[in-house]
Amino acid sequence: MVSGHGKTKSYLHRFGIIDSQTFPYKGGDQTTERLIHHCSILETQRDVMKQTIQKSGGKWPTSNKELIAKHLRAFTTFINSMDFDKLT
């Protein structure tokens, strides 16, 4: 996810699997950056990750490198909570 690989519309569009990389409900491209930091559909899941990171002494927002290096468990929980069917 951090590297831009996965079920995001931008990734699938890059390989010609789908026609558009745009979020149908808000516009803009469905990138990993947008999903991790900005997507309103994932606000609840992001808040859980954010609280977990802050409780462990981390800061939010944090870089993708920090997510992997220092907060992998919280980030993995966040990623696993995504329902990509609801993000289309």
PyMOL Python script that loads the backbone (N, CA, C, O; Angstrom):
from pymol import cmd

cmd.read_pdbstr("""\
ATOM      1  N   MET A   1       0.818  -1.190   0.000  1.00  0.00           N
ATOM      2  CA  MET A   1       0.000   0.000   0.000  1.00  0.00           C
ATOM      3  C   MET A   1       0.865   1.258   0.000  1.00  0.00           C
ATOM      4  O   MET A   1       0.608   2.170  -0.785  1.00  0.00           O
ATOM      5  N   VAL A   2       1.860   1.330   0.840  1.00  0.00           N
ATOM      6  CA  VAL A   2       2.714   2.509   0.925  1.00  0.00           C
ATOM      7  C   VAL A   2       3.463   2.735  -0.385  1.00  0.00           C
ATOM      8  O   VAL A   2       3.714   3.881  -0.758  1.00  0.00           O
ATOM      9  N   SER A   3       3.815   1.683  -1.075  1.00  0.00           N
ATOM     10  CA  SER A   3       4.576   1.809  -2.315  1.00  0.00           C
ATOM     11  C   SER A   3       3.701   2.102  -3.528  1.00  0.00           C
ATOM     12  O   SER A   3       4.212   2.240  -4.640  1.00  0.00           O
ATOM     13  N   GLY A   4       2.380   2.199  -3.324  1.00  0.00           N
ATOM     14  CA  GLY A   4       1.485   2.497  -4.433  1.00  0.00           C
ATOM     15  C   GLY A   4       0.943   1.264  -5.130  1.00  0.00           C
ATOM     16  O   GLY A   4       0.283   1.381  -6.162  1.00  0.00           O
ATOM     17  N   HIS A   5       1.207   0.095  -4.592  1.00  0.00           N
ATOM     18  CA  HIS A   5       0.694  -1.148  -5.157  1.00  0.00           C
ATOM     19  C   HIS A   5      -0.558  -1.551  -4.393  1.00  0.00           C
ATOM     20  O   HIS A   5      -0.680  -1.269  -3.201  1.00  0.00           O
ATOM     21  N   GLY A   6      -1.469  -2.198  -5.065  1.00  0.00           N
ATOM     22  CA  GLY A   6      -2.660  -2.684  -4.379  1.00  0.00           C
ATOM     23  C   GLY A   6      -3.916  -2.468  -5.189  1.00  0.00           C
ATOM     24  O   GLY A   6      -3.861  -2.278  -6.404  1.00  0.00           O
ATOM     25  N   LYS A   7      -5.043  -2.497  -4.516  1.00  0.00           N
ATOM     26  CA  LYS A   7      -6.333  -2.430  -5.180  1.00  0.00           C
ATOM     27  C   LYS A   7      -6.840  -1.007  -5.394  1.00  0.00           C
ATOM     28  O   LYS A   7      -8.035  -0.819  -5.621  1.00  0.00           O
ATOM     29  N   THR A   8      -5.986  -0.022  -5.330  1.00  0.00           N
ATOM     30  CA  THR A   8      -6.451   1.345  -5.545  1.00  0.00           C
ATOM     31  C   THR A   8      -6.755   1.558  -7.020  1.00  0.00           C
ATOM     32  O   THR A   8      -6.192   0.900  -7.894  1.00  0.00           O
ATOM     33  N   LYS A   9      -7.660   2.497  -7.270  1.00  0.00           N
ATOM     34  CA  LYS A   9      -8.015   2.803  -8.656  1.00  0.00           C
ATOM     35  C   LYS A   9      -6.812   3.328  -9.437  1.00  0.00           C
ATOM     36  O   LYS A   9      -6.667   3.022 -10.620  1.00  0.00           O
ATOM     37  N   SER A  10      -5.956   4.106  -8.798  1.00  0.00           N
ATOM     38  CA  SER A  10      -4.796   4.630  -9.523  1.00  0.00           C
ATOM     39  C   SER A  10      -3.861   3.498  -9.952  1.00  0.00           C
ATOM     40  O   SER A  10      -3.295   3.555 -11.044  1.00  0.00           O
ATOM     41  N   TYR A  11      -3.690   2.488  -9.127  1.00  0.00           N
ATOM     42  CA  TYR A  11      -2.834   1.352  -9.466  1.00  0.00           C
ATOM     43  C   TYR A  11      -3.456   0.532 -10.596  1.00  0.00           C
ATOM     44  O   TYR A  11      -2.780   0.195 -11.568  1.00  0.00           O
ATOM     45  N   LEU A  12      -4.738   0.215 -10.467  1.00  0.00           N
ATOM     46  CA  LEU A  12      -5.420  -0.586 -11.483  1.00  0.00           C
ATOM     47  C   LEU A  12      -5.501   0.159 -12.814  1.00  0.00           C
ATOM     48  O   LEU A  12      -5.405  -0.454 -13.877  1.00  0.00           O
ATOM     49  N   HIS A  13      -5.678   1.481 -12.756  1.00  0.00           N
ATOM     50  CA  HIS A  13      -5.736   2.291 -13.974  1.00  0.00           C
ATOM     51  C   HIS A  13      -4.370   2.312 -14.679  1.00  0.00           C
ATOM     52  O   HIS A  13      -4.302   2.273 -15.908  1.00  0.00           O
ATOM     53  N   ARG A  14      -3.323   2.370 -13.922  1.00  0.00           N
ATOM     54  CA  ARG A  14      -1.961   2.403 -14.482  1.00  0.00           C
ATOM     55  C   ARG A  14      -1.699   1.198 -15.382  1.00  0.00           C
ATOM     56  O   ARG A  14      -0.954   1.298 -16.357  1.00  0.00           O
ATOM     57  N   PHE A  15      -2.308   0.067 -15.059  1.00  0.00           N
ATOM     58  CA  PHE A  15      -2.102  -1.155 -15.832  1.00  0.00           C
ATOM     59  C   PHE A  15      -3.247  -1.452 -16.799  1.00  0.00           C
ATOM     60  O   PHE A  15      -3.315  -2.540 -17.371  1.00  0.00           O
ATOM     61  N   GLY A  16      -4.147  -0.480 -16.980  1.00  0.00           N
ATOM     62  CA  GLY A  16      -5.235  -0.629 -17.944  1.00  0.00           C
ATOM     63  C   GLY A  16      -6.316  -1.596 -17.521  1.00  0.00           C
ATOM     64  O   GLY A  16      -7.080  -2.070 -18.362  1.00  0.00           O
ATOM     65  N   ILE A  17      -6.400  -1.901 -16.237  1.00  0.00           N
ATOM     66  CA  ILE A  17      -7.406  -2.845 -15.746  1.00  0.00           C
ATOM     67  C   ILE A  17      -8.765  -2.156 -15.612  1.00  0.00           C
ATOM     68  O   ILE A  17      -9.804  -2.782 -15.826  1.00  0.00           O
ATOM     69  N   ILE A  18      -8.757  -0.877 -15.260  1.00  0.00           N
ATOM     70  CA  ILE A  18      -9.987  -0.089 -15.172  1.00  0.00           C
ATOM     71  C   ILE A  18      -9.801   1.203 -15.970  1.00  0.00           C
ATOM     72  O   ILE A  18      -8.676   1.607 -16.267  1.00  0.00           O
ATOM     73  N   ASP A  19     -10.928   1.847 -16.311  1.00  0.00           N
ATOM     74  CA  ASP A  19     -10.877   3.034 -17.164  1.00  0.00           C
ATOM     75  C   ASP A  19     -10.544   4.319 -16.428  1.00  0.00           C
ATOM     76  O   ASP A  19      -9.991   5.239 -17.030  1.00  0.00           O
ATOM     77  N   SER A  20     -10.864   4.408 -15.143  1.00  0.00           N
ATOM     78  CA  SER A  20     -10.695   5.675 -14.429  1.00  0.00           C
ATOM     79  C   SER A  20     -10.081   5.442 -13.057  1.00  0.00           C
ATOM     80  O   SER A  20     -10.362   4.446 -12.390  1.00  0.00           O
ATOM     81  N   GLN A  21      -9.238   6.385 -12.652  1.00  0.00           N
ATOM     82  CA  GLN A  21      -8.640   6.309 -11.315  1.00  0.00           C
ATOM     83  C   GLN A  21      -9.316   7.273 -10.345  1.00  0.00           C
ATOM     84  O   GLN A  21      -8.823   7.490  -9.238  1.00  0.00           O
ATOM     85  N   THR A  22     -10.430   7.843 -10.753  1.00  0.00           N
ATOM     86  CA  THR A  22     -11.101   8.880  -9.981  1.00  0.00           C
ATOM     87  C   THR A  22     -12.112   8.286  -9.007  1.00  0.00           C
ATOM     88  O   THR A  22     -12.835   7.348  -9.343  1.00  0.00           O
ATOM     89  N   PHE A  23     -12.156   8.845  -7.785  1.00  0.00           N
ATOM     90  CA  PHE A  23     -13.213   8.518  -6.831  1.00  0.00           C
ATOM     91  C   PHE A  23     -14.535   8.986  -7.431  1.00  0.00           C
ATOM     92  O   PHE A  23     -14.640  10.154  -7.806  1.00  0.00           O
ATOM     93  N   PRO A  24     -15.540   8.135  -7.538  1.00  0.00           N
ATOM     94  CA  PRO A  24     -16.800   8.577  -8.132  1.00  0.00           C
ATOM     95  C   PRO A  24     -17.587   9.528  -7.230  1.00  0.00           C
ATOM     96  O   PRO A  24     -18.395  10.307  -7.737  1.00  0.00           O
ATOM     97  N   TYR A  25     -17.384   9.492  -5.939  1.00  0.00           N
ATOM     98  CA  TYR A  25     -18.204  10.280  -5.021  1.00  0.00           C
ATOM     99  C   TYR A  25     -17.581  11.617  -4.640  1.00  0.00           C
ATOM    100  O   TYR A  25     -18.301  12.489  -4.153  1.00  0.00           O
ATOM    101  N   LYS A  26     -16.318  11.820  -4.831  1.00  0.00           N
ATOM    102  CA  LYS A  26     -15.665  13.065  -4.415  1.00  0.00           C
ATOM    103  C   LYS A  26     -14.785  13.669  -5.497  1.00  0.00           C
ATOM    104  O   LYS A  26     -14.340  14.808  -5.356  1.00  0.00           O
ATOM    105  N   GLY A  27     -14.527  12.945  -6.559  1.00  0.00           N
ATOM    106  CA  GLY A  27     -13.576  13.427  -7.542  1.00  0.00           C
ATOM    107  C   GLY A  27     -12.163  13.252  -7.030  1.00  0.00           C
ATOM    108  O   GLY A  27     -11.960  12.864  -5.880  1.00  0.00           O
ATOM    109  N   GLY A  28     -11.207  13.529  -7.856  1.00  0.00           N
ATOM    110  CA  GLY A  28      -9.816  13.321  -7.468  1.00  0.00           C
ATOM    111  C   GLY A  28      -9.435  11.867  -7.644  1.00  0.00           C
ATOM    112  O   GLY A  28     -10.298  10.992  -7.715  1.00  0.00           O
ATOM    113  N   ASP A  29      -8.162  11.618  -7.712  1.00  0.00           N
ATOM    114  CA  ASP A  29      -7.669  10.264  -7.944  1.00  0.00           C
ATOM    115  C   ASP A  29      -7.624   9.459  -6.651  1.00  0.00           C
ATOM    116  O   ASP A  29      -7.314   9.986  -5.582  1.00  0.00           O
ATOM    117  N   GLN A  30      -7.938   8.176  -6.771  1.00  0.00           N
ATOM    118  CA  GLN A  30      -7.897   7.275  -5.620  1.00  0.00           C
ATOM    119  C   GLN A  30      -6.476   6.729  -5.501  1.00  0.00           C
ATOM    120  O   GLN A  30      -6.153   5.664  -6.025  1.00  0.00           O
ATOM    121  N   THR A  31      -5.649   7.478  -4.806  1.00  0.00           N
ATOM    122  CA  THR A  31      -4.255   7.099  -4.597  1.00  0.00           C
ATOM    123  C   THR A  31      -4.078   6.565  -3.177  1.00  0.00           C
ATOM    124  O   THR A  31      -4.949   6.739  -2.325  1.00  0.00           O
ATOM    125  N   THR A  32      -2.951   5.917  -2.936  1.00  0.00           N
ATOM    126  CA  THR A  32      -2.687   5.434  -1.582  1.00  0.00           C
ATOM    127  C   THR A  32      -2.579   6.602  -0.612  1.00  0.00           C
ATOM    128  O   THR A  32      -3.054   6.511   0.520  1.00  0.00           O
ATOM    129  N   GLU A  33      -1.965   7.690  -1.040  1.00  0.00           N
ATOM    130  CA  GLU A  33      -1.823   8.879  -0.191  1.00  0.00           C
ATOM    131  C   GLU A  33      -3.198   9.398   0.254  1.00  0.00           C
ATOM    132  O   GLU A  33      -3.403   9.728   1.422  1.00  0.00           O
ATOM    133  N   ARG A  34      -4.116   9.461  -0.687  1.00  0.00           N
ATOM    134  CA  ARG A  34      -5.462   9.946  -0.370  1.00  0.00           C
ATOM    135  C   ARG A  34      -6.177   8.985   0.582  1.00  0.00           C
ATOM    136  O   ARG A  34      -6.847   9.422   1.518  1.00  0.00           O
ATOM    137  N   LEU A  35      -6.039   7.690   0.347  1.00  0.00           N
ATOM    138  CA  LEU A  35      -6.685   6.716   1.222  1.00  0.00           C
ATOM    139  C   LEU A  35      -6.118   6.775   2.640  1.00  0.00           C
ATOM    140  O   LEU A  35      -6.870   6.751   3.615  1.00  0.00           O
ATOM    141  N   ILE A  36      -4.802   6.851   2.750  1.00  0.00           N
ATOM    142  CA  ILE A  36      -4.168   6.855   4.068  1.00  0.00           C
ATOM    143  C   ILE A  36      -4.467   8.135   4.837  1.00  0.00           C
ATOM    144  O   ILE A  36      -4.728   8.080   6.038  1.00  0.00           O
ATOM    145  N   HIS A  37      -4.435   9.270   4.179  1.00  0.00           N
ATOM    146  CA  HIS A  37      -4.490  10.538   4.896  1.00  0.00           C
ATOM    147  C   HIS A  37      -5.760  11.368   4.736  1.00  0.00           C
ATOM    148  O   HIS A  37      -6.005  12.253   5.555  1.00  0.00           O
ATOM    149  N   HIS A  38      -6.577  11.115   3.711  1.00  0.00           N
ATOM    150  CA  HIS A  38      -7.641  12.072   3.431  1.00  0.00           C
ATOM    151  C   HIS A  38      -9.035  11.504   3.187  1.00  0.00           C
ATOM    152  O   HIS A  38     -10.010  12.239   3.341  1.00  0.00           O
ATOM    153  N   CYS A  39      -9.175  10.263   2.823  1.00  0.00           N
ATOM    154  CA  CYS A  39     -10.467   9.705   2.426  1.00  0.00           C
ATOM    155  C   CYS A  39     -11.475   9.768   3.581  1.00  0.00           C
ATOM    156  O   CYS A  39     -11.241   9.221   4.658  1.00  0.00           O
ATOM    157  N   SER A  40     -12.592  10.442   3.331  1.00  0.00           N
ATOM    158  CA  SER A  40     -13.604  10.599   4.384  1.00  0.00           C
ATOM    159  C   SER A  40     -14.282   9.278   4.742  1.00  0.00           C
ATOM    160  O   SER A  40     -14.743   9.116   5.872  1.00  0.00           O
ATOM    161  N   ILE A  41     -14.349   8.349   3.819  1.00  0.00           N
ATOM    162  CA  ILE A  41     -14.964   7.038   4.099  1.00  0.00           C
ATOM    163  C   ILE A  41     -14.146   6.274   5.136  1.00  0.00           C
ATOM    164  O   ILE A  41     -14.692   5.471   5.893  1.00  0.00           O
ATOM    165  N   LEU A  42     -12.848   6.521   5.170  1.00  0.00           N
ATOM    166  CA  LEU A  42     -11.952   5.812   6.092  1.00  0.00           C
ATOM    167  C   LEU A  42     -11.639   6.616   7.346  1.00  0.00           C
ATOM    168  O   LEU A  42     -10.694   6.296   8.067  1.00  0.00           O
ATOM    169  N   GLU A  43     -12.414   7.642   7.610  1.00  0.00           N
ATOM    170  CA  GLU A  43     -12.130   8.521   8.744  1.00  0.00           C
ATOM    171  C   GLU A  43     -12.114   7.777  10.080  1.00  0.00           C
ATOM    172  O   GLU A  43     -11.222   8.007  10.897  1.00  0.00           O
ATOM    173  N   THR A  44     -13.069   6.904  10.314  1.00  0.00           N
ATOM    174  CA  THR A  44     -13.134   6.156  11.573  1.00  0.00           C
ATOM    175  C   THR A  44     -11.910   5.263  11.736  1.00  0.00           C
ATOM    176  O   THR A  44     -11.289   5.241  12.799  1.00  0.00           O
ATOM    177  N   GLN A  45     -11.562   4.526  10.680  1.00  0.00           N
ATOM    178  CA  GLN A  45     -10.400   3.641  10.735  1.00  0.00           C
ATOM    179  C   GLN A  45      -9.112   4.451  10.909  1.00  0.00           C
ATOM    180  O   GLN A  45      -8.210   4.050  11.645  1.00  0.00           O
ATOM    181  N   ARG A  46      -9.038   5.598  10.220  1.00  0.00           N
ATOM    182  CA  ARG A  46      -7.852   6.460  10.331  1.00  0.00           C
ATOM    183  C   ARG A  46      -7.723   6.997  11.755  1.00  0.00           C
ATOM    184  O   ARG A  46      -6.617   7.070  12.289  1.00  0.00           O
ATOM    185  N   ASP A  47      -8.841   7.371  12.372  1.00  0.00           N
ATOM    186  CA  ASP A  47      -8.802   7.879  13.741  1.00  0.00           C
ATOM    187  C   ASP A  47      -8.263   6.830  14.711  1.00  0.00           C
ATOM    188  O   ASP A  47      -7.513   7.163  15.628  1.00  0.00           O
ATOM    189  N   VAL A  48      -8.638   5.574  14.518  1.00  0.00           N
ATOM    190  CA  VAL A  48      -8.121   4.489  15.369  1.00  0.00           C
ATOM    191  C   VAL A  48      -6.613   4.378  15.181  1.00  0.00           C
ATOM    192  O   VAL A  48      -5.872   4.281  16.160  1.00  0.00           O
ATOM    193  N   MET A  49      -6.155   4.391  13.933  1.00  0.00           N
ATOM    194  CA  MET A  49      -4.716   4.316  13.660  1.00  0.00           C
ATOM    195  C   MET A  49      -4.000   5.516  14.261  1.00  0.00           C
ATOM    196  O   MET A  49      -2.955   5.372  14.895  1.00  0.00           O
ATOM    197  N   LYS A  50      -4.559   6.685  14.060  1.00  0.00           N
ATOM    198  CA  LYS A  50      -3.963   7.923  14.568  1.00  0.00           C
ATOM    199  C   LYS A  50      -3.819   7.883  16.089  1.00  0.00           C
ATOM    200  O   LYS A  50      -2.769   8.242  16.623  1.00  0.00           O
ATOM    201  N   GLN A  51      -4.867   7.448  16.785  1.00  0.00           N
ATOM    202  CA  GLN A  51      -4.825   7.359  18.246  1.00  0.00           C
ATOM    203  C   GLN A  51      -3.787   6.346  18.708  1.00  0.00           C
ATOM    204  O   GLN A  51      -3.063   6.593  19.672  1.00  0.00           O
ATOM    205  N   THR A  52      -3.712   5.224  18.035  1.00  0.00           N
ATOM    206  CA  THR A  52      -2.725   4.196  18.378  1.00  0.00           C
ATOM    207  C   THR A  52      -1.312   4.737  18.214  1.00  0.00           C
ATOM    208  O   THR A  52      -0.453   4.511  19.066  1.00  0.00           O
ATOM    209  N   ILE A  53      -1.074   5.443  17.129  1.00  0.00           N
ATOM    210  CA  ILE A  53       0.243   6.025  16.867  1.00  0.00           C
ATOM    211  C   ILE A  53       0.581   7.064  17.934  1.00  0.00           C
ATOM    212  O   ILE A  53       1.695   7.076  18.457  1.00  0.00           O
ATOM    213  N   GLN A  54      -0.354   7.917  18.250  1.00  0.00           N
ATOM    214  CA  GLN A  54      -0.108   8.965  19.234  1.00  0.00           C
ATOM    215  C   GLN A  54       0.095   8.390  20.636  1.00  0.00           C
ATOM    216  O   GLN A  54       0.909   8.911  21.399  1.00  0.00           O
ATOM    217  N   LYS A  55      -0.627   7.330  20.986  1.00  0.00           N
ATOM    218  CA  LYS A  55      -0.453   6.699  22.297  1.00  0.00           C
ATOM    219  C   LYS A  55       0.941   6.093  22.440  1.00  0.00           C
ATOM    220  O   LYS A  55       1.471   5.989  23.547  1.00  0.00           O
ATOM    221  N   SER A  56       1.531   5.695  21.312  1.00  0.00           N
ATOM    222  CA  SER A  56       2.871   5.107  21.370  1.00  0.00           C
ATOM    223  C   SER A  56       3.967   6.171  21.258  1.00  0.00           C
ATOM    224  O   SER A  56       5.147   5.844  21.127  1.00  0.00           O
ATOM    225  N   GLY A  57       3.569   7.438  21.311  1.00  0.00           N
ATOM    226  CA  GLY A  57       4.538   8.524  21.258  1.00  0.00           C
ATOM    227  C   GLY A  57       4.809   9.071  19.870  1.00  0.00           C
ATOM    228  O   GLY A  57       5.638   9.966  19.704  1.00  0.00           O
ATOM    229  N   GLY A  58       4.118   8.541  18.874  1.00  0.00           N
ATOM    230  CA  GLY A  58       4.302   9.020  17.510  1.00  0.00           C
ATOM    231  C   GLY A  58       3.479  10.266  17.239  1.00  0.00           C
ATOM    232  O   GLY A  58       2.612  10.645  18.027  1.00  0.00           O
ATOM    233  N   LYS A  59       3.766  10.889  16.118  1.00  0.00           N
ATOM    234  CA  LYS A  59       3.054  12.105  15.712  1.00  0.00           C
ATOM    235  C   LYS A  59       2.197  11.824  14.493  1.00  0.00           C
ATOM    236  O   LYS A  59       2.521  10.965  13.673  1.00  0.00           O
ATOM    237  N   TRP A  60       1.100  12.556  14.384  1.00  0.00           N
ATOM    238  CA  TRP A  60       0.237  12.478  13.212  1.00  0.00           C
ATOM    239  C   TRP A  60       0.042  13.869  12.666  1.00  0.00           C
ATOM    240  O   TRP A  60      -0.178  14.797  13.443  1.00  0.00           O
ATOM    241  N   PRO A  61       0.112  14.056  11.360  1.00  0.00           N
ATOM    242  CA  PRO A  61       0.381  13.026  10.359  1.00  0.00           C
ATOM    243  C   PRO A  61       1.836  12.591  10.386  1.00  0.00           C
ATOM    244  O   PRO A  61       2.721  13.309  10.853  1.00  0.00           O
ATOM    245  N   THR A  62       2.046  11.412   9.879  1.00  0.00           N
ATOM    246  CA  THR A  62       3.385  10.849   9.819  1.00  0.00           C
ATOM    247  C   THR A  62       3.694  10.442   8.387  1.00  0.00           C
ATOM    248  O   THR A  62       2.787  10.308   7.566  1.00  0.00           O
ATOM    249  N   SER A  63       4.928  10.252   8.096  1.00  0.00           N
ATOM    250  CA  SER A  63       5.319   9.861   6.742  1.00  0.00           C
ATOM    251  C   SER A  63       5.010   8.380   6.518  1.00  0.00           C
ATOM    252  O   SER A  63       4.834   7.616   7.467  1.00  0.00           O
ATOM    253  N   ASN A  64       4.948   7.997   5.262  1.00  0.00           N
ATOM    254  CA  ASN A  64       4.744   6.591   4.935  1.00  0.00           C
ATOM    255  C   ASN A  64       5.907   5.747   5.454  1.00  0.00           C
ATOM    256  O   ASN A  64       5.713   4.612   5.889  1.00  0.00           O
ATOM    257  N   LYS A  65       7.103   6.302   5.405  1.00  0.00           N
ATOM    258  CA  LYS A  65       8.278   5.591   5.925  1.00  0.00           C
ATOM    259  C   LYS A  65       8.114   5.300   7.419  1.00  0.00           C
ATOM    260  O   LYS A  65       8.427   4.202   7.878  1.00  0.00           O
ATOM    261  N   GLU A  66       7.628   6.278   8.168  1.00  0.00           N
ATOM    262  CA  GLU A  66       7.394   6.095   9.612  1.00  0.00           C
ATOM    263  C   GLU A  66       6.284   5.068   9.863  1.00  0.00           C
ATOM    264  O   GLU A  66       6.361   4.289  10.813  1.00  0.00           O
ATOM    265  N   LEU A  67       5.265   5.068   9.019  1.00  0.00           N
ATOM    266  CA  LEU A  67       4.181   4.090   9.184  1.00  0.00           C
ATOM    267  C   LEU A  67       4.728   2.673   9.160  1.00  0.00           C
ATOM    268  O   LEU A  67       4.320   1.824   9.953  1.00  0.00           O
ATOM    269  N   ILE A  68       5.646   2.428   8.250  1.00  0.00           N
ATOM    270  CA  ILE A  68       6.221   1.086   8.120  1.00  0.00           C
ATOM    271  C   ILE A  68       7.285   0.821   9.179  1.00  0.00           C
ATOM    272  O   ILE A  68       7.320  -0.257   9.773  1.00  0.00           O
ATOM    273  N   ALA A  69       8.143   1.792   9.412  1.00  0.00           N
ATOM    274  CA  ALA A  69       9.280   1.588  10.308  1.00  0.00           C
ATOM    275  C   ALA A  69       8.884   1.550  11.781  1.00  0.00           C
ATOM    276  O   ALA A  69       9.449   0.777  12.555  1.00  0.00           O
ATOM    277  N   LYS A  70       7.915   2.382  12.176  1.00  0.00           N
ATOM    278  CA  LYS A  70       7.613   2.510  13.599  1.00  0.00           C
ATOM    279  C   LYS A  70       6.186   2.140  13.998  1.00  0.00           C
ATOM    280  O   LYS A  70       5.916   1.883  15.172  1.00  0.00           O
ATOM    281  N   HIS A  71       5.287   2.112  13.041  1.00  0.00           N
ATOM    282  CA  HIS A  71       3.873   1.917  13.378  1.00  0.00           C
ATOM    283  C   HIS A  71       3.224   0.840  12.518  1.00  0.00           C
ATOM    284  O   HIS A  71       2.055   0.952  12.149  1.00  0.00           O
ATOM    285  N   LEU A  72       3.974  -0.187  12.205  1.00  0.00           N
ATOM    286  CA  LEU A  72       3.507  -1.215  11.278  1.00  0.00           C
ATOM    287  C   LEU A  72       2.231  -1.900  11.751  1.00  0.00           C
ATOM    288  O   LEU A  72       1.332  -2.146  10.946  1.00  0.00           O
ATOM    289  N   ARG A  73       2.136  -2.205  13.019  1.00  0.00           N
ATOM    290  CA  ARG A  73       0.947  -2.901  13.519  1.00  0.00           C
ATOM    291  C   ARG A  73      -0.307  -2.040  13.350  1.00  0.00           C
ATOM    292  O   ARG A  73      -1.330  -2.535  12.877  1.00  0.00           O
ATOM    293  N   ALA A  74      -0.246  -0.777  13.724  1.00  0.00           N
ATOM    294  CA  ALA A  74      -1.395   0.123  13.575  1.00  0.00           C
ATOM    295  C   ALA A  74      -1.740   0.314  12.102  1.00  0.00           C
ATOM    296  O   ALA A  74      -2.912   0.341  11.729  1.00  0.00           O
ATOM    297  N   PHE A  75      -0.713   0.446  11.272  1.00  0.00           N
ATOM    298  CA  PHE A  75      -0.936   0.637   9.839  1.00  0.00           C
ATOM    299  C   PHE A  75      -1.542  -0.612   9.207  1.00  0.00           C
ATOM    300  O   PHE A  75      -2.448  -0.513   8.380  1.00  0.00           O
ATOM    301  N   THR A  76      -1.050  -1.772   9.588  1.00  0.00           N
ATOM    302  CA  THR A  76      -1.596  -3.026   9.071  1.00  0.00           C
ATOM    303  C   THR A  76      -3.058  -3.182   9.455  1.00  0.00           C
ATOM    304  O   THR A  76      -3.870  -3.613   8.636  1.00  0.00           O
ATOM    305  N   THR A  77      -3.401  -2.838  10.680  1.00  0.00           N
ATOM    306  CA  THR A  77      -4.795  -2.892  11.122  1.00  0.00           C
ATOM    307  C   THR A  77      -5.647  -1.955  10.265  1.00  0.00           C
ATOM    308  O   THR A  77      -6.748  -2.319   9.852  1.00  0.00           O
ATOM    309  N   PHE A  78      -5.143  -0.759  10.001  1.00  0.00           N
ATOM    310  CA  PHE A  78      -5.844   0.202   9.155  1.00  0.00           C
ATOM    311  C   PHE A  78      -6.066  -0.361   7.749  1.00  0.00           C
ATOM    312  O   PHE A  78      -7.179  -0.307   7.225  1.00  0.00           O
ATOM    313  N   ILE A  79      -5.020  -0.895   7.149  1.00  0.00           N
ATOM    314  CA  ILE A  79      -5.120  -1.452   5.795  1.00  0.00           C
ATOM    315  C   ILE A  79      -6.111  -2.610   5.757  1.00  0.00           C
ATOM    316  O   ILE A  79      -6.931  -2.701   4.844  1.00  0.00           O
ATOM    317  N   ASN A  80      -6.034  -3.485   6.740  1.00  0.00           N
ATOM    318  CA  ASN A  80      -6.930  -4.639   6.772  1.00  0.00           C
ATOM    319  C   ASN A  80      -8.391  -4.247   7.007  1.00  0.00           C
ATOM    320  O   ASN A  80      -9.299  -5.023   6.706  1.00  0.00           O
ATOM    321  N   SER A  81      -8.617  -3.046   7.544  1.00  0.00           N
ATOM    322  CA  SER A  81      -9.998  -2.599   7.784  1.00  0.00           C
ATOM    323  C   SER A  81     -10.644  -1.991   6.545  1.00  0.00           C
ATOM    324  O   SER A  81     -11.846  -1.726   6.544  1.00  0.00           O
ATOM    325  N   MET A  82      -9.867  -1.770   5.499  1.00  0.00           N
ATOM    326  CA  MET A  82     -10.409  -1.173   4.273  1.00  0.00           C
ATOM    327  C   MET A  82     -11.307  -2.157   3.525  1.00  0.00           C
ATOM    328  O   MET A  82     -10.945  -3.315   3.312  1.00  0.00           O
ATOM    329  N   ASP A  83     -12.469  -1.678   3.135  1.00  0.00           N
ATOM    330  CA  ASP A  83     -13.379  -2.447   2.290  1.00  0.00           C
ATOM    331  C   ASP A  83     -13.352  -1.764   0.922  1.00  0.00           C
ATOM    332  O   ASP A  83     -14.048  -0.773   0.699  1.00  0.00           O
ATOM    333  N   PHE A  84     -12.544  -2.304   0.012  1.00  0.00           N
ATOM    334  CA  PHE A  84     -12.375  -1.663  -1.285  1.00  0.00           C
ATOM    335  C   PHE A  84     -13.658  -1.631  -2.098  1.00  0.00           C
ATOM    336  O   PHE A  84     -13.788  -0.806  -3.002  1.00  0.00           O
ATOM    337  N   ASP A  85     -14.616  -2.514  -1.797  1.00  0.00           N
ATOM    338  CA  ASP A  85     -15.900  -2.470  -2.489  1.00  0.00           C
ATOM    339  C   ASP A  85     -16.649  -1.171  -2.148  1.00  0.00           C
ATOM    340  O   ASP A  85     -17.401  -0.658  -2.977  1.00  0.00           O
ATOM    341  N   LYS A  86     -16.451  -0.644  -0.947  1.00  0.00           N
ATOM    342  CA  LYS A  86     -17.098   0.592  -0.553  1.00  0.00           C
ATOM    343  C   LYS A  86     -16.336   1.820  -1.034  1.00  0.00           C
ATOM    344  O   LYS A  86     -16.847   2.936  -0.940  1.00  0.00           O
ATOM    345  N   LEU A  87     -15.143   1.638  -1.540  1.00  0.00           N
ATOM    346  CA  LEU A  87     -14.316   2.740  -2.001  1.00  0.00           C
ATOM    347  C   LEU A  87     -14.404   2.936  -3.509  1.00  0.00           C
ATOM    348  O   LEU A  87     -13.615   3.694  -4.074  1.00  0.00           O
ATOM    349  N   THR A  88     -15.323   2.287  -4.158  1.00  0.00           N
ATOM    350  CA  THR A  88     -15.454   2.424  -5.622  1.00  0.00           C
ATOM    351  C   THR A  88     -16.514   3.418  -6.009  1.00  0.00           C
ATOM    352  O   THR A  88     -16.744   3.644  -7.197  1.00  0.00           O
TER     353      THR A  88
END
""", "prot")
cmd.dss("prot")
cmd.show_as("cartoon", "prot")
cmd.util.cbc("prot")
cmd.orient("prot")
